């Protein structure tokens, strides 16, 4: 194999890997599984897909993260680390932690939220 051929093979491999990685981050959510996890964790007590409740609507959350490269990771961190959140009425409370250690399920829920 020539140096040129090896260089072309390497470039094609890197390009293919880039496409695979970008496709993984753009994967669509499994709506049924995300909705089930949302319901099991009683996220609907504070969040609604379209309307603000105690917490922001899923549409409002998706809009806030739109175009942000770290959106999925940021939402997963918020769902799994908890911490104080400020509510629309100005009060604060601890955000409930999603009760799953399954990172694929967490990522799916984050993608579903961002799809709104």
C-alpha positions, 0 to 999 in steps of 0.5 A: 500500500502506498502512503497516499492510499493509507492516507485516504483510508485513514481519512475515510475511516475518520469521516465515517466515525464522525458520521456515526458519532453525529448520528448517535447524538441526533438519534430520535427518542423512543417516545413510549419508553421516555413517557413511561419513565417520565410518568414512573418518576412523577415528572408530570407533577411539575412539568407538562409537555405544553404548559408551565406548571410548578416547573417549566413546560417541556417546550420551554425546556427544549427552547432553552437548550435549542442549539446547545451542543451539550443540551442532552448531557446538561439535562441528564445531569439535571435529572440525575444530580438533583439540587435546588431549582427555582420555581416560577413563583420564586420559591426553591425546592429540591429537584427530584432525581430520576430513579434509573441508573440506565444511561440509555434510558436517561439519554432517551428521556433527555432526547424526548424532552428536547424533541418538544 
